[in-house]
Amino acid sequence: MSLSARAETNAKRTGTALIWQIIQNLWEPTTNPLGYISLGVAENLLMHDDLLAHIHANTKATSQALTYGDGTGGSKRLRASMTRFLTKHLRPVEPIQSQHITVTNGCSSAIEHMSWAIANPGEGFLLGQPYYGTFKDDITLRTDAHLVPVPFHGIDPLGREAVAKYEEALLKSQENGVKIAGLLLCHPHNP
Ligand SMILES: Cc1ncc(COP(=O)(O)O)c(C=O)c1O
């Protein structure tokens, strides 16, 4: 079986990221003492015991979880819960509502869906530097959108002064023929 022409092109564009070879051979004191200790992923091992205790004590699957549930955008219960959580922590000017939330199977899928839905091929997304490396593939690979990096040169990436940097990058991108379709804000500590 051969790959489609577009998969062939994308496979050439992405190459082989070292992280996926490393992750298959991780150090474990008894079963894999010669494996790698990876510092290349944003996993917080210090929280595992607390998170597992919380998850085991507080979650219980119902039979509805084994069905198509409330449709493809996430259960009503999860969306209501995310609505409360995000409104509380992001303190938006207007409260977030359940219908604003769509749940996906992971962060990469969410970003790719968004890029596909918001940008026409050839349009770009602004993203502050430094950023998580796979943003580029998630935003561009299957959508033919562009990533337009925004350097801050020491300015707080979430401060007021950053607005001028975003504007500068937007205008420059438009001069280069790439219309900006959206701005992706990511926590600067990731990772
Ligand atoms: C921006 C971003 N995209 C993707 C991922 C990968 O996660 P997932 O397996 O949910 O796609 C992460 C993980 O931390 C992330 O921070």
The ligand as an ORCA input file, in Angstrom:
! r2SCAN-3c Opt
* xyz 0 1
  C       0.456     23.203     22.702
  C       0.466     21.701     22.836
  N       0.093     20.951     21.766
  C       0.093     19.599     21.853
  C       0.493     18.945     23.004
  C       0.477     17.462     22.979
  O      -0.618     17.018     23.671
  P      -1.809     16.168     23.015
  O      -1.394     14.750     23.121
  O      -2.985     16.487     23.894
  O      -2.031     16.601     21.606
  C       0.882     19.678     24.129
  C       1.305     19.019     25.352
  O       1.666     19.602     26.350
  C       0.859     21.094     24.042
  O       1.200     21.845     25.082
*
